[in-house]
């Protein structure tokens, strides 16, 4: 299974990173697409789950001296409030990561948004280190949205801090501060909801960042939409990791130009599927499909679309009439 079971004694490391970016217009003696950001700071807090509670255990912080992007990008400087001189005070990335990895142990990584693990893996690979994290990862943002009743929306960690009335004693957008705020939100989620429900949500939404979780398919040109949908049938019926036949949790249904379903691989878990039919410049139809291991956002999306389909059919909810829009405003 591509998820991690949560039991008493499970440890979580809530972490955040800041990274510098290449300067626009500057030429570098390497392919910048292989290093779109160079990590300059890691901050983290460790928690242990015990009998329905999330208990703080330890903290970690490291400033890192960049060796490729040694001058702060103007956007990074503005957001992080760092100065170029600050970059000289850090330790080498390899030393910082090895210490951080030792701090993590067998924990589940927790972050706000899904970009940090991929950036960390990119830096590891670029600098000749093992890019395998060998840890599960949980994006806390959709978990917050779920329990705050804000499914389908993406909120910043500051918005979550405001939602729970958490004191703002540190400036946002340093890795240490943002890890602290994310950890505080994580604690509040446990305090305000049934632990069993929180555990169920985070267990089903934790992913293995070392394993591909998102897959796509673009079909051949077809003369009509029905034929285009048919080209994606095989892609949507087998597990992209092991090739075994997928069982159906929520049968495929079409609403407007998209077809949705929730599927399951016995070995690797549940997958969200969506196929859209599009037209190219020549006027021909083709299918564009996505198949990915489901997280809370996907469960909410397929459930809400199914509810709309059951109520309104394939055409979906009618667009509001002009006079109704005026009343709403």
GICOR-V174352 format. One record per backbone hydrogen bond with DSSP energy under -1.0 kcal/mol. CO is the residue of the C=O (numbers start at 1). NH is the residue of the N-H. Records with the same first field share a line. If there is no record, write none. Layout:
BEGIN
CO = NH  NH
END
This chain:
BEGIN
7 = 10
10 = 49
11 = 108
12 = 47
13 = 110
14 = 45
16 = 43
18 = 40  41
20 = 38
23 = 26
31 = 34
32 = 35
38 = 20
40 = 64
41 = 18
42 = 62
43 = 16
44 = 60
45 = 14
46 = 57  58
47 = 12
48 = 55
49 = 9
50 = 53
53 = 50
55 = 48
58 = 46
60 = 44
62 = 42
63 = 91
73 = 77
74 = 78
75 = 79
76 = 80
77 = 81
83 = 86
84 = 87
85 = 88
86 = 89
91 = 65
92 = 96
93 = 97
94 = 98
95 = 99
96 = 100
97 = 101
98 = 102
99 = 103
100 = 104
101 = 105
104 = 107
108 = 13
109 = 138
110 = 15
111 = 140
115 = 119
116 = 120
117 = 121
118 = 122
119 = 123
120 = 124
121 = 125
122 = 126
123 = 127
124 = 129
125 = 128
136 = 109
137 = 207
138 = 111
140 = 144
141 = 145
142 = 146
143 = 147
144 = 148
145 = 150
150 = 153
156 = 160
157 = 161
158 = 162
159 = 163
160 = 164
161 = 166
162 = 165
167 = 169
174 = 178
175 = 179
176 = 180
177 = 181
178 = 182
179 = 183
180 = 184
181 = 185
182 = 186
183 = 187
184 = 188
185 = 189
186 = 190
187 = 191
188 = 192
194 = 198
195 = 199
196 = 200
197 = 201
198 = 202
199 = 203
200 = 204
202 = 206
207 = 137
208 = 211
213 = 293
215 = 291
217 = 289
222 = 285
224 = 228
225 = 229
226 = 230
227 = 231
229 = 232
230 = 233
232 = 236
234 = 237
237 = 246
239 = 243
244 = 239
247 = 264
250 = 262
253 = 260
255 = 258
257 = 277
258 = 255
259 = 275
260 = 253
261 = 273
262 = 249  250
263 = 271
264 = 247
265 = 269
268 = 2
269 = 265
270 = 294
271 = 263
272 = 292
273 = 261
274 = 290
275 = 259
276 = 288
278 = 286
280 = 283
284 = 280
285 = 222
286 = 278
287 = 219
288 = 276
289 = 217
290 = 274
291 = 215
292 = 272
295 = 299
296 = 300
297 = 301
298 = 302
299 = 303
300 = 304
301 = 305
302 = 306
303 = 307
304 = 308
305 = 309
306 = 310
307 = 311
308 = 312
309 = 313
313 = 316
314 = 256
321 = 325
322 = 326
323 = 327
324 = 328
325 = 329
END
